[in-house]
Structure formats: structure tokens, C-alpha cells
Amino acid sequence: MHTVYTCFCTDIIHEGHLNIIKEAMKLGRVVVGALSDKALLRYNKFPTVSLEERLKLYRSIEGVSEVVVQNDMLYDDIIESLKPDYIIHGDNWKTGPTSAIRTHVREKVAEYGGAVVDVPYTYNEKVKKADKLLREKLAMPEYRRKRLKQLIDICPIVKIIEAHSGLTGLIAEKTVVENNGRLDQFDGMWVSSLCDSTAKGKPDIELVDMSSRLRTIDDIMEVTTKPIIFDGDTGGLTEHFVYNIRTLERMGVSAIIIEDKKGLKKNSLFGTEVSQTQATIEEFCDKISAGKRIQLTEDFMIIARIESLILEQGMDDALNRAFAYVEAGADGIMIHSRKKSPDEILEFCDEFRSKNKKTPIVVVPSSFNTITEEELAEHGVNIVIYANQLTRSAFPSMQKTAEDILRYHRAKEVDDRLLPIKEIITLIDEL
């Protein structure tokens, strides 16, 4: 009897999956693969149930002879171990980024005479409702909030990009690329004080109040499912900080990053060019401890951002602060630099990791932007934040468009570089 293989990456079985099984049974013995958590993340999926629960769910499907774990989104591990005669899949993988996976699979199974079978993708109101319910579940605070910690445990490095509106949130949520046959995407979103202020036409001096910033989070959360890290600036007064922690945690935000400066906020990009005051270690530790005492779940993270290198206080000061902040309860350390070279960041990471192997390290490679994520991971970095690139890319494009419309007194000259409205609309899910 022929072996027929299909891979599932779902927490809910609907008639589309059952149709795949029905078609597979016509060809032979059916083996279902459960894509591992690590592979699921790169496949633009996030599990709401454990791998063990998914295995149990797939075994319960009538007609399934065997269920195995698939660890490689390219199917290499399965093809090598099972050598299935047929690999069956919905025909939706014939287009878009997943088409590279299909091409790879076809070539691999053809080496021994196997074949790929494409089944018409099932999409009706019932399937649409099942997919919508899964997305809504992922967006619920109790699922979203804990996802950052889960990602840190699973991924070599967690990739975060800034979002300052519902639309930029959708770009962060839905952008998937194929690279050498593998899919990649961002893991979460950074709600930046700088970008939020800029989008509102305000200076980045904590002028935009917390209620306005919470509305930005709400706009993003309404249309996305991925975890959010909130830029908390200095955290403000400790008495205010603890209330904000409770609010963010209740909303489903995964983490807040606060910097160890005090007084009127000045952007770190200015460094020592403007007067900036760093809080004492004791002051900042007290703020961290107060925040940790007030939170209600283990999911929420308070990450301490160290400004010592920005303010030219030296490596020893940065490291002393890092160890003290961890002792005070910080769930992670963000180390910042405005130098073009990543050398001092890597030195900090190596020194910190020599004594602390577990506490997550966060970096923002805006100035030292030549270093790769893989290189950062080799030095113990857990989270990389692309903190302002969407805002910075949008502004010159919009300005150039505005200038050209004024210059030519019509819109024809700018049309070739505009995204069709139809493509923008496809980002937005209908209810």
C-alpha cells in the first residue's frame, strides 16, 4: 500500500482538513504530520495548544493511520524517514511564499519516484469562521501576553518591528518572505514612543500622554495577534508606573521597556549633546521592584534599558547596573548604543553572559545596523528590535509624492510608485 503524507499546522480541524484526509485515503495509507512549534512560528502560525494536544487531535481523525512530528517546514526530515509515495496539500501553496516549499518538496520526492498531489483549497463560510475564531483566540490577552516569553524559549532570536497604527501593525503581522526555500516573518511589535509621537506630529519628550498611547495599542491589538513590547520611556513617577503596568498587563501587552534616566525625556540619539540625567541604581531598582510587585501574572515582562553607553559612563557602569536591575526583578536587559560599530554592544553581551546565562538581552541595532541577527544571537542576544524603520521609510516616500504632485499639478507622475488600493485592502480582514 502506498504511503500518503500530509502536514497539519492547525489547532482546529475543519472540513478543509477532512477533505484532505478523504482525498489521501483514496491513494493509500494516511500519515499526518504535526508541525513542531519552532517550525510553526516560521510558518506564520502560533500554537494555542501544545504539540502533545495537536498530536492527540490529529490521531482522533477517522482514516489517519499514523501521526508524526515534522520539525522541518521544508519536509526534509519526513521525506528522509518516511519516503512517502505521495505528499498531499491544499493547492493554496502553489502561489505566494509557500510555493518555494512546494517546489522543494516536488524535487525531493521526484528523486525516488514520489509525487505531490494538490487538492483544491476548501474555503467557505464554515472554514472562514473556524479560521476567524482561531485568530480571535490568538488575539485574546491571556494568549497574546505570554507569547513573548514562549518565543524567547523557542526562537534563536526574536525579531520585533515597530508599529504605530493599525495599518503598520498589519504589515508587522502579515509580512512573510521566502528565503532559500524557508519562510520568515517578524515575531512581534514595538510600540515606540518616538514613532507614536512622530505619527501624531509631536516631539518625543513624553508629550503624548498615556491615554493616547494606549489608544494606539488598542488600534494595533484590534487587528493583530502578535505580542507587543511597549516603549515606556523612563516609566515616569513610580506611583504612575505601577498603574500603567496593571493597565498594560490587563490589555495583553507582553512587556514594557523603561530606561534608567530621569527628568524631562530627551531622545537617546542625542547622547551627551544635550543634558540628560541618569537615575541612580537605587532609584531605578526601586521602580523595577515596585512594578514587579504590582503585576498579577508571570507572563508580563519588565525590561530595564541601560543608558550608560549612550551617556559615555563606561562599560563597568553598564554591567553593574545590569546585574543590579536583574537582582531587583528585571525580566530582561536592553543595552543601547549610538555608535556605528557593534563592538561595545557585543562586549557588554559577552561580559554579561559570562555571569548570567538566562536573563534575556534586548538590542536595537539602529546605528550599528550592519550586524546580522545570527551574529547577535551568537553573543547571547535574545530579542532584536527594529525600532523606527517603518516610520523612517514612510516619511521620505510621502514627502516625495507630495512634492511631485505640486511640481506636476497632477498625480500621474507618482502613480508608478504607489501601491494599488486593492493591495492595501487585502491586508485588512473583514468581519
C-alpha positions as CSV (number, residue, x, y, z in Angstrom):
1,M,0.0,0.0,0.0
2,H,1.2,3.5,-0.8
3,T,2.1,5.9,1.9
4,V,0.3,9.3,1.7
5,Y,1.6,12.1,3.8
6,T,0.1,15.5,4.7
7,C,1.2,18.0,7.3
8,F,-1.2,20.0,9.5
9,C,-0.4,23.2,11.4
10,T,-3.7,23.9,12.9
11,D,-5.3,23.7,16.4
12,I,-8.8,23.3,14.9
13,I,-9.9,20.6,12.4
14,H,-12.5,21.8,9.9
15,E,-14.0,20.4,6.7
16,G,-11.0,21.6,4.6
17,H,-8.7,19.3,6.6
18,L,-11.2,16.4,6.5
19,N,-11.3,16.8,2.7
20,I,-7.5,16.4,2.5
21,I,-7.8,13.2,4.6
22,K,-10.6,11.9,2.3
23,E,-8.6,12.5,-0.8
24,A,-5.5,11.0,0.8
25,M,-7.3,7.8,1.7
26,K,-8.1,7.2,-2.0
27,L,-4.3,7.0,-2.6
28,G,-3.2,4.8,0.3
29,R,-2.2,4.7,4.0
30,V,-2.5,8.2,5.5
31,V,0.2,9.6,7.7
32,V,-0.4,13.1,9.2
33,G,2.5,15.3,10.4
34,A,2.1,17.8,13.2
35,L,4.4,20.7,12.5
36,S,6.6,21.5,15.6
37,D,6.2,24.7,17.5
38,K,9.5,26.0,16.2
39,A,8.6,25.3,12.6
40,L,5.1,26.7,13.1
41,L,6.4,30.1,14.1
42,R,8.3,30.5,10.9
43,Y,5.2,29.4,9.0
44,N,3.2,32.4,10.3
45,K,1.3,30.3,12.8
46,F,1.3,30.3,16.6
47,P,0.0,27.3,18.5
48,T,-2.7,27.9,21.1
49,V,-2.4,24.3,22.3
50,S,0.6,22.2,23.0
51,L,2.2,19.8,20.4
52,E,1.0,16.9,22.5
53,E,-2.6,18.1,22.2
54,R,-2.2,18.6,18.5
55,L,-0.9,15.1,18.1
56,K,-3.9,13.7,20.1
57,L,-6.3,15.8,17.9
58,Y,-4.8,14.5,14.6
59,R,-4.9,10.9,15.9
60,S,-8.6,11.2,16.5
61,I,-9.4,11.9,12.8
62,E,-11.0,8.9,11.1
63,G,-8.8,7.5,8.4
64,V,-5.5,8.6,9.8
65,S,-3.1,5.6,10.3
66,E,-0.2,7.3,12.0
67,V,0.7,10.8,13.3
68,V,4.3,12.0,13.4
69,V,6.1,15.2,14.3
70,Q,7.5,17.3,11.4
71,N,10.4,19.5,12.5
72,D,11.4,21.0,9.2
73,M,9.0,23.2,7.2
74,L,10.7,22.0,4.0
75,Y,9.6,18.4,4.8
76,D,13.3,17.2,4.6
77,D,13.1,15.2,7.8
78,I,9.8,13.5,6.8
79,I,11.0,12.7,3.2
80,E,14.1,11.2,4.6
81,S,12.5,9.0,7.2
82,L,9.1,8.1,5.5
83,K,9.8,8.4,1.8
84,P,6.1,8.9,1.2
85,D,4.8,7.9,-2.3
86,Y,2.5,11.0,-2.2
87,I,2.6,14.3,-0.3
88,I,-0.9,15.8,-0.4
89,H,-1.7,19.5,0.3
90,G,-4.2,22.2,-0.5
91,D,-3.5,24.0,-3.7
92,N,-3.1,27.3,-1.9
93,W,0.6,26.5,-1.6
94,K,1.0,26.9,-5.4
95,T,1.3,30.7,-5.1
96,G,2.9,33.2,-2.7
97,P,5.9,32.5,-0.4
98,T,4.8,28.9,0.3
99,S,5.3,28.0,-3.4
100,A,9.0,27.7,-2.7
101,I,8.3,24.9,-0.2
102,R,6.1,23.1,-2.8
103,T,8.9,23.3,-5.4
104,H,11.4,22.0,-3.0
105,V,9.1,19.1,-1.9
106,R,8.4,18.1,-5.5
107,E,12.1,18.0,-6.4
108,K,12.9,15.9,-3.3
109,V,10.2,13.3,-3.7
110,A,10.8,13.0,-7.5
111,E,14.3,11.7,-6.7
112,Y,12.7,8.4,-5.7
113,G,9.5,8.5,-7.8
114,G,7.2,10.2,-5.4
115,A,4.7,12.9,-6.3
116,V,2.9,15.9,-4.9
117,V,-0.9,16.0,-5.1
118,D,-2.6,19.3,-4.9
119,V,-6.2,19.3,-3.6
120,P,-8.5,22.3,-4.3
121,Y,-8.4,24.5,-1.2
122,T,-11.7,24.5,0.7
123,Y,-12.9,27.9,1.6
124,N,-16.5,28.5,2.6
125,E,-18.3,30.2,5.4
126,K,-17.7,27.4,7.9
127,V,-14.0,27.3,7.2
128,K,-13.8,31.1,7.3
129,K,-15.5,31.1,10.7
130,A,-13.1,28.5,12.0
131,D,-10.1,30.5,10.9
132,K,-11.6,33.7,12.3
133,L,-12.2,32.0,15.7
134,L,-8.5,30.9,15.8
135,R,-7.3,34.4,15.1
136,E,-9.6,35.8,17.7
137,K,-8.3,33.3,20.2
138,L,-4.7,34.3,19.5
139,A,-5.6,38.0,20.0
140,M,-7.1,37.4,23.4
141,P,-5.0,39.0,26.2
142,E,-4.2,35.7,28.0
143,Y,-2.8,34.2,24.9
144,R,-1.0,37.3,23.5
145,R,0.6,38.4,26.7
146,K,2.5,35.2,27.4
147,R,3.7,34.8,23.8
148,L,6.9,36.8,24.1
149,K,8.2,34.5,26.8
150,Q,7.3,31.5,24.7
151,L,9.1,32.9,21.7
152,I,12.2,33.6,23.7
153,D,12.2,29.9,24.7
154,I,11.7,28.6,21.2
155,C,13.5,31.0,18.8
156,P,17.3,31.6,18.4
157,I,16.4,35.3,18.3
158,V,13.0,37.1,18.4
159,K,12.5,39.7,15.7
160,I,10.4,42.8,16.6
161,I,9.5,45.7,14.4
162,E,7.9,49.0,15.3
163,A,4.2,49.6,14.7
164,H,2.4,52.9,15.3
165,S,-1.0,52.3,13.8
166,G,-3.4,49.5,12.9
167,L,-2.0,49.5,9.3
168,T,1.6,49.2,10.4
169,G,0.5,46.6,12.8
170,L,-0.9,44.6,9.9
171,I,2.4,45.0,8.0
172,A,4.2,43.6,11.0
173,E,1.6,40.8,11.4
174,K,1.3,39.7,7.8
175,T,4.7,40.2,6.1
176,V,6.2,36.8,5.2
177,V,9.1,36.3,2.9
178,E,10.7,33.2,1.4
179,N,14.5,33.0,1.6
180,N,16.3,29.9,0.3
181,G,13.1,27.9,0.4
182,R,12.3,28.9,4.0
183,L,9.7,31.3,5.3
184,D,10.5,34.1,7.7
185,Q,8.5,36.8,9.4
186,F,8.5,39.2,12.4
187,D,7.6,37.8,15.8
188,G,6.1,40.8,17.4
189,M,5.7,44.6,17.5
190,W,7.4,47.5,19.3
191,V,5.1,50.4,20.1
192,S,7.7,53.2,20.2
193,S,7.4,56.5,22.0
194,L,9.4,58.2,19.2
195,C,7.2,56.7,16.4
196,D,3.9,57.2,18.2
197,S,4.8,60.9,18.9
198,T,6.1,61.4,15.3
199,A,2.9,59.9,13.8
200,K,0.9,62.5,15.9
201,G,3.3,65.4,14.8
202,K,4.5,65.8,18.4
203,P,8.1,65.9,19.8
204,D,9.5,62.8,21.6
205,I,9.5,64.3,25.1
206,E,6.8,62.2,26.7
207,L,4.3,64.9,25.5
208,V,1.9,62.3,24.2
209,D,0.0,61.2,27.3
210,M,-0.5,57.6,28.3
211,S,-4.2,57.5,27.4
212,S,-3.3,58.5,23.8
213,R,-0.6,55.8,23.7
214,L,-3.0,53.2,25.0
215,R,-5.4,54.0,22.1
216,T,-2.5,53.3,19.7
217,I,-2.0,49.9,21.4
218,D,-5.8,49.3,21.2
219,D,-5.8,50.1,17.4
220,I,-3.0,47.6,16.8
221,M,-4.4,44.9,19.0
222,E,-7.8,45.1,17.3
223,V,-6.3,43.8,14.0
224,T,-3.3,41.7,15.1
225,T,-2.4,38.7,17.2
226,K,1.4,39.0,17.7
227,P,3.0,40.1,21.0
228,I,3.6,43.8,21.8
229,I,6.5,45.4,23.6
230,F,5.7,48.8,24.9
231,D,8.3,51.7,25.0
232,G,7.7,53.1,28.5
233,D,10.4,55.8,28.2
234,T,11.5,56.5,31.8
235,G,8.4,54.9,33.3
236,G,7.5,58.3,34.9
237,L,6.9,58.6,38.6
238,T,6.8,55.2,40.4
239,E,3.3,55.9,41.6
240,H,2.1,56.3,38.0
241,F,4.3,53.5,36.7
242,V,2.6,50.8,38.8
243,Y,-0.8,51.8,37.5
244,N,0.4,51.7,33.9
245,I,1.9,48.2,34.5
246,R,-1.5,46.9,35.6
247,T,-3.2,48.5,32.6
248,L,-0.8,47.1,30.1
249,E,-0.9,43.7,31.6
250,R,-4.7,43.7,31.5
251,M,-4.7,44.7,27.8
252,G,-2.4,41.8,26.9
253,V,0.8,43.7,26.3
254,S,3.8,41.3,26.8
255,A,6.5,43.7,28.0
256,I,7.4,47.2,28.9
257,I,10.9,48.6,28.4
258,I,11.9,51.5,30.7
259,E,15.1,53.5,30.5
260,D,17.3,54.4,33.5
261,K,17.1,58.2,33.0
262,K,15.0,60.8,34.9
263,G,13.7,64.3,34.3
264,L,12.4,65.6,31.0
265,K,12.8,62.9,28.4
266,K,15.4,63.5,25.7
267,N,15.8,61.1,22.8
268,S,18.9,58.8,23.3
269,L,20.1,59.6,19.8
270,F,21.3,63.0,21.2
271,G,23.6,61.2,23.6
272,T,25.7,63.8,25.5
273,E,24.9,66.6,23.1
274,V,22.0,67.6,25.4
275,S,21.8,67.4,29.1
276,Q,20.4,64.0,30.2
277,T,20.4,62.7,33.8
278,Q,20.7,59.0,34.6
279,A,18.8,57.7,37.6
280,T,20.9,56.2,40.4
281,I,21.0,52.4,40.6
282,E,19.0,52.5,43.8
283,E,16.3,54.8,42.3
284,F,15.8,52.6,39.2
285,C,15.9,49.3,41.2
286,D,13.1,50.7,43.4
287,K,11.0,51.4,40.3
288,I,11.6,47.9,38.8
289,S,10.7,46.3,42.2
290,A,7.5,48.3,42.5
291,G,6.4,47.3,39.1
292,K,7.1,43.6,39.7
293,R,5.2,43.7,43.0
294,I,2.0,45.1,41.3
295,Q,1.7,42.7,38.3
296,L,-0.7,39.9,38.5
297,T,0.7,37.3,36.1
298,E,4.0,35.6,35.4
299,D,3.6,36.4,31.7
300,F,4.3,40.2,31.8
301,M,7.9,41.3,31.5
302,I,9.6,44.5,32.8
303,I,12.8,45.1,30.8
304,A,15.4,47.5,32.0
305,R,17.1,49.7,29.4
306,I,20.6,50.8,30.3
307,E,21.8,54.2,29.0
308,S,25.3,54.1,30.4
309,L,27.0,53.6,26.9
310,I,24.8,56.3,25.4
311,L,25.8,58.7,28.1
312,E,29.5,57.6,28.0
313,Q,29.5,56.3,31.6
314,G,31.6,53.3,30.6
315,M,31.2,49.5,30.4
316,D,31.7,48.9,34.1
317,D,28.8,51.2,35.0
318,A,26.6,49.4,32.4
319,L,27.4,46.0,33.7
320,N,27.0,47.0,37.4
321,R,23.6,48.4,36.6
322,A,22.6,45.3,34.6
323,F,23.3,42.9,37.4
324,A,21.6,45.2,40.0
325,Y,18.5,45.5,37.8
326,V,18.2,41.8,37.4
327,E,18.6,41.4,41.2
328,A,15.7,43.9,41.6
329,G,13.5,41.8,39.4
330,A,14.0,42.9,35.8
331,D,12.9,40.2,33.3
332,G,15.4,41.4,30.7
333,I,18.1,43.9,29.9
334,M,18.2,46.2,27.0
335,I,21.6,47.7,26.2
336,H,21.7,50.7,23.9
337,S,24.5,52.4,21.8
338,R,24.6,55.0,19.2
339,K,27.9,54.0,17.8
340,K,28.2,52.8,14.2
341,S,30.2,49.7,15.3
342,P,28.5,47.0,17.3
343,D,31.8,46.3,19.3
344,E,30.8,47.8,22.6
345,I,27.3,46.1,22.5
346,L,29.0,42.8,21.8
347,E,31.5,43.4,24.6
348,F,28.6,44.1,27.0
349,C,26.7,41.0,25.9
350,D,29.8,38.7,26.3
351,E,30.6,40.1,29.8
352,F,27.0,39.9,30.9
353,R,26.6,36.3,29.6
354,S,29.8,35.2,31.3
355,K,27.9,35.7,34.6
356,N,24.3,35.5,33.6
357,K,23.3,32.8,31.1
358,K,19.5,33.2,31.3
359,T,18.2,36.8,31.5
360,P,17.1,37.9,28.0
361,I,19.2,40.6,26.3
362,V,17.5,43.1,24.0
363,V,19.3,45.3,21.4
364,V,18.2,47.9,19.0
365,P,20.6,48.0,16.0
366,S,19.6,51.3,14.5
367,S,23.1,52.8,14.4
368,F,25.1,49.6,14.3
369,N,22.9,48.2,11.5
370,T,25.5,46.1,9.7
371,I,25.4,43.3,12.2
372,T,23.1,40.3,11.4
373,E,20.6,38.7,13.8
374,E,22.6,35.5,13.6
375,E,25.7,37.3,14.8
376,L,23.8,38.9,17.6
377,A,22.4,35.6,18.7
378,E,26.0,34.2,18.9
379,H,26.7,36.8,21.6
380,G,23.7,35.9,23.6
381,V,21.1,38.4,22.3
382,N,17.5,37.1,22.6
383,I,15.5,40.0,21.1
384,V,16.3,42.4,18.3
385,I,14.0,45.4,17.8
386,Y,13.8,47.3,14.5
387,A,12.6,50.4,16.4
388,N,11.8,53.0,13.8
389,Q,12.4,51.7,10.2
390,L,8.7,51.8,9.1
391,T,8.3,55.4,10.2
392,R,11.6,56.4,8.6
393,S,10.8,54.7,5.3
394,A,7.3,56.1,5.1
395,F,8.2,59.8,5.6
396,P,10.6,60.3,2.6
397,S,8.3,58.4,0.3
398,M,5.2,60.5,1.3
399,Q,7.2,63.7,1.1
400,K,8.5,62.9,-2.4
401,T,5.0,62.1,-3.5
402,A,3.6,65.4,-2.2
403,E,6.4,67.4,-3.8
404,D,5.8,65.7,-7.2
405,I,2.1,66.3,-7.2
406,L,2.8,70.0,-6.5
407,R,5.5,70.0,-9.2
408,Y,3.4,68.5,-12.0
409,H,0.0,69.6,-10.9
410,R,-1.4,66.1,-11.3
411,A,-0.8,62.6,-9.9
412,K,0.2,60.6,-13.0
413,E,4.0,61.0,-12.3
414,V,3.7,59.4,-8.9
415,D,1.4,56.6,-9.8
416,D,4.1,54.0,-10.7
417,R,5.5,54.1,-7.2
418,L,2.1,53.9,-5.4
419,L,0.7,50.6,-4.0
420,P,-2.7,49.9,-5.5
421,I,-5.5,50.5,-3.1
422,K,-6.7,46.9,-3.8
423,E,-3.4,45.5,-2.3
424,I,-3.7,47.7,0.8
425,I,-7.3,46.5,1.3
426,T,-6.2,42.8,1.1
427,L,-4.2,43.4,4.3
428,I,-7.4,44.2,6.2
429,D,-9.6,41.3,7.3
430,E,-13.4,41.7,7.0
431,L,-15.6,40.6,9.9
